[in-house]
């Protein structure tokens, strides 16, 4: 397809916003993928180019979190492996399952999740677990959400953060940092597949990727400085967007 200057004007600012949101609380794909579609790209090219630019931003955010010491390497190694296994399983399941089923489940889960985040006024972790249990829960959560990511996808990083804090008892900023590393690995795997199938527009993806890097750099910096309060606010916004998106998809389909 022909990519015009107008295409860049539509996509790049939204990719910046998506990178900003994603680096703090996940869910940036809810902004960036529609941006590529709005720019006129075919669906598969939009998905592939989105993965390419989003991966550039995710690497930036991950690097900043790593440099700041918020990433737990020993936790991330088994969690990444579990997420990759789950993603492969989810991708296989989606070939045989009606996506509508999961959409119905999410319509019930999202309001409950938003209520949980909203009622935790400071969004701080209460209580603690042994190191062994934290590692086990983090790996199990990564497998489950990795499966969701392979099957459906939207809001993967957000769900990782919420479950890391609620179940694995990881502090919000650390949860955001670890979630970014885990989500990055699944992004890279998907990006390679799209590249192999020639579904990435590299020039557009690279330029948009620079905007994603800028958004991710600013967003991760704010998350590190502002901490749990900012993570909580952005998570609520992402959950609201995801809820509206699923309802609108239903209305369009019907």
C-alpha positions as CSV (number, residue, x, y, z in Angstrom):
1,X,0.0,0.0,0.0
2,X,1.0,3.6,-0.4
3,X,1.9,5.4,2.9
4,X,1.3,9.1,2.6
5,X,2.4,12.0,4.9
6,X,-1.2,12.1,6.2
7,X,-0.8,8.5,7.3
8,X,2.2,9.5,9.5
9,X,0.3,12.5,10.9
10,X,-2.6,10.1,12.0
11,X,-0.5,7.3,13.4
12,X,2.6,8.8,15.0
13,X,0.9,11.0,17.7
14,X,-1.3,8.2,18.7
15,X,1.6,5.7,18.9
16,X,3.4,8.2,21.2
17,X,0.3,8.2,23.5
18,X,0.1,4.4,23.3
19,X,3.8,4.1,24.3
20,X,3.3,6.5,27.2
21,X,0.2,4.6,28.5
22,X,1.8,1.2,27.9
23,X,5.0,1.9,29.8
24,X,3.0,2.9,32.9
25,X,0.1,0.4,33.1
26,X,0.0,-1.7,29.9
27,X,-2.8,-1.6,27.4
28,X,-1.1,0.7,24.9
29,X,-2.2,-1.6,22.1
30,X,-5.8,-0.4,22.6
31,X,-4.6,2.9,21.2
32,X,-1.8,2.0,18.8
33,X,-3.5,-0.8,16.8
34,X,-6.7,1.3,16.0
35,X,-4.3,4.1,15.0
36,X,-2.8,2.0,12.3
37,X,-6.2,0.9,11.1
38,X,-7.3,4.5,11.1
39,X,-4.3,5.3,9.0
40,X,-5.6,3.0,6.3
41,X,-3.4,-0.1,6.8
42,X,-4.8,-3.6,6.0
43,X,-5.5,-5.6,9.2
44,X,-2.5,-7.9,9.1
45,X,-0.1,-5.1,8.1
46,X,-1.5,-2.9,10.9
47,X,-1.0,-5.7,13.4
48,X,2.6,-6.5,12.2
49,X,3.7,-2.8,12.0
50,X,2.1,-2.1,15.4
51,X,4.1,-5.0,16.9
52,X,7.3,-3.6,15.4
53,X,6.9,-0.1,16.7
54,X,5.5,-1.2,20.0
55,X,8.5,-3.5,20.6
56,X,10.8,-0.5,20.0
57,X,8.9,1.4,22.8
58,X,8.8,-1.6,25.1
59,X,12.6,-2.1,24.8
60,X,13.0,1.5,25.9
61,X,10.7,1.2,28.9
62,X,12.2,-2.1,29.9
63,X,15.7,-0.6,29.7
64,X,14.7,2.3,31.9
65,X,13.1,0.1,34.5
66,X,16.1,-2.2,34.4
67,X,18.5,0.7,35.0
68,X,16.4,2.0,37.9
69,X,16.5,-1.4,39.6
70,X,12.7,-2.1,39.6
71,X,13.0,-5.3,37.6
72,X,13.4,-8.6,39.5
73,X,15.6,-10.7,37.1
74,X,15.2,-13.9,39.0
75,X,11.4,-13.5,39.0
76,X,11.3,-12.6,35.3
77,X,13.2,-15.5,33.9
78,X,10.7,-18.2,34.9
79,X,7.8,-15.8,34.3
80,X,8.9,-15.1,30.7
81,X,9.2,-18.8,30.0
82,X,5.8,-19.4,31.4
83,X,4.3,-16.4,29.4
84,X,5.8,-17.7,26.2
85,X,4.4,-21.2,26.8
86,X,1.0,-19.7,27.6
87,X,1.1,-17.5,24.5
88,X,1.8,-20.5,22.3
89,X,-1.1,-22.4,24.0
90,X,-3.4,-19.4,23.6
91,X,-2.6,-19.0,19.9
92,X,-3.4,-22.7,19.4
93,X,-6.7,-22.5,21.3
94,X,-7.9,-19.4,19.4
95,X,-7.8,-21.4,16.2
96,X,-10.7,-23.6,17.5
97,X,-12.6,-21.2,19.8
98,X,-15.1,-18.4,19.1
99,X,-13.6,-15.2,20.3
100,X,-17.1,-14.0,21.3
101,X,-17.0,-16.3,24.3
102,X,-14.0,-14.5,25.8
103,X,-15.5,-11.1,25.1
104,X,-18.6,-12.1,27.2
105,X,-16.3,-13.2,30.0
106,X,-14.4,-9.9,29.9
107,X,-17.6,-7.9,30.1
108,X,-18.1,-9.4,33.5
109,X,-14.5,-9.4,34.6
110,X,-13.6,-5.8,33.7
111,X,-16.1,-3.9,36.0
112,X,-15.0,-6.1,38.9
113,X,-11.4,-5.5,38.2
114,X,-12.0,-1.7,37.9
115,X,-13.9,-1.7,41.2
116,X,-10.9,-3.5,42.9
117,X,-8.4,-1.0,41.6
118,X,-10.7,2.0,42.4
119,X,-11.4,0.9,46.0
120,X,-7.7,0.6,46.8
121,X,-7.2,4.3,47.2
122,X,-3.4,4.1,47.4
123,X,-3.1,1.0,45.3
124,X,-0.4,-0.3,47.7
125,X,0.3,-4.0,48.4
126,X,-0.9,-5.2,51.8
127,X,0.7,-8.3,53.3
128,X,3.6,-10.3,51.9
129,X,4.5,-13.8,50.7
130,X,7.6,-15.9,51.0
131,X,10.1,-15.4,48.1
132,X,9.3,-18.9,46.8
133,X,5.5,-18.3,46.7
134,X,6.0,-15.0,45.0
135,X,8.1,-16.7,42.2
136,X,5.5,-19.5,41.9
137,X,2.5,-17.1,41.7
138,X,4.3,-14.8,39.3
139,X,5.1,-17.7,36.9
140,X,1.5,-19.0,37.2
141,X,0.1,-15.5,36.5
142,X,2.4,-15.1,33.5
143,X,1.3,-18.4,32.1
144,X,-2.4,-17.5,32.5
145,X,-2.1,-14.0,31.1
146,X,0.3,-15.2,28.4
147,X,-2.4,-17.6,27.3
148,X,-4.9,-14.7,27.3
149,X,-2.4,-12.7,25.2
150,X,-2.1,-15.4,22.6
151,X,-5.8,-16.0,22.5
152,X,-7.1,-12.4,22.6
153,X,-4.6,-9.8,23.8
154,X,-6.0,-6.4,24.7
155,X,-4.9,-5.2,28.2
156,X,-2.3,-7.9,28.8
157,X,0.1,-5.6,30.6
158,X,-2.6,-4.1,32.7
159,X,-3.9,-7.5,33.9
160,X,-0.3,-8.6,34.7
161,X,0.2,-5.6,36.9
162,X,-3.1,-6.0,38.7
163,X,-2.5,-9.7,39.4
164,X,1.1,-9.2,40.4
165,X,0.1,-6.7,43.0
166,X,-3.1,-8.5,44.2
167,X,-1.8,-12.1,44.3
168,X,2.0,-12.2,44.1
169,X,2.2,-9.1,46.4
170,X,4.6,-7.2,44.2
171,X,4.7,-3.4,44.7
172,X,3.0,-1.5,41.8
173,X,6.0,0.1,40.2
174,X,7.9,-3.2,40.4
175,X,4.9,-5.0,39.0
176,X,4.8,-2.5,36.1
177,X,8.5,-3.0,35.4
178,X,8.3,-6.8,35.6
179,X,5.1,-6.9,33.5
180,X,6.9,-4.8,30.8
181,X,9.7,-7.4,30.5
182,X,7.3,-10.3,30.3
183,X,5.1,-8.5,27.8
184,X,8.1,-7.5,25.7
185,X,9.0,-11.2,25.2
186,X,5.6,-12.0,23.8
187,X,5.8,-8.9,21.5
188,X,9.1,-10.0,20.1
189,X,7.8,-13.5,19.3
190,X,4.7,-12.1,17.5
191,X,6.8,-9.5,15.7
192,X,9.1,-12.2,14.3
193,X,6.0,-14.1,12.9
194,X,4.7,-11.0,11.2
195,X,8.1,-10.2,9.7
196,X,8.3,-13.8,8.3
197,X,5.0,-13.3,6.7
198,X,6.0,-9.8,5.2
199,X,3.3,-8.0,7.2
200,X,5.6,-5.2,8.6
201,X,5.9,-1.8,6.8
202,X,9.4,-1.1,8.1
203,X,9.8,2.7,7.3
204,X,6.4,3.5,8.9
205,X,7.1,1.2,11.8
206,X,10.5,2.7,12.4
207,X,9.3,6.3,12.4
208,X,6.3,5.4,14.6
209,X,8.6,3.4,16.8
210,X,10.6,6.5,17.5
211,X,7.4,8.1,18.8
212,X,6.7,5.0,20.8
213,X,10.2,5.3,22.3
214,X,9.6,8.9,23.3
215,X,6.2,8.1,24.9
216,X,7.7,5.0,26.7
217,X,10.7,7.0,28.0
218,X,8.5,9.8,29.4
219,X,5.8,7.3,30.8
220,X,8.3,5.0,32.5
221,X,10.1,8.0,34.0
222,X,6.8,9.3,35.4
223,X,5.9,5.9,36.8
224,X,9.3,5.7,38.5
225,X,8.9,9.1,40.0
226,X,5.2,9.2,40.8
227,X,4.9,5.5,41.9
228,X,1.6,3.7,42.7
229,X,-0.7,6.6,42.4
230,X,0.0,7.2,38.8
231,X,-0.1,3.5,38.0
232,X,-3.6,3.2,39.6
233,X,-5.0,6.1,37.6
234,X,-3.7,4.9,34.2
235,X,-4.9,1.4,34.9
236,X,-8.5,2.7,35.5
237,X,-8.4,4.6,32.3
238,X,-7.1,1.6,30.3
239,X,-9.8,-0.7,31.8
240,X,-12.5,1.8,30.9
241,X,-11.2,2.1,27.3
242,X,-11.1,-1.7,27.0
243,X,-14.6,-2.0,28.3
244,X,-15.9,0.5,25.8
245,X,-14.0,-1.2,23.0
246,X,-15.5,-4.6,23.7
247,X,-19.0,-3.2,23.9
248,X,-18.5,-1.3,20.6
249,X,-17.2,-4.4,18.9
250,X,-20.4,-6.2,20.0
251,X,-22.6,-3.4,18.6
252,X,-20.7,-3.4,15.3
253,X,-20.8,-7.2,15.0
254,X,-24.6,-7.2,15.7
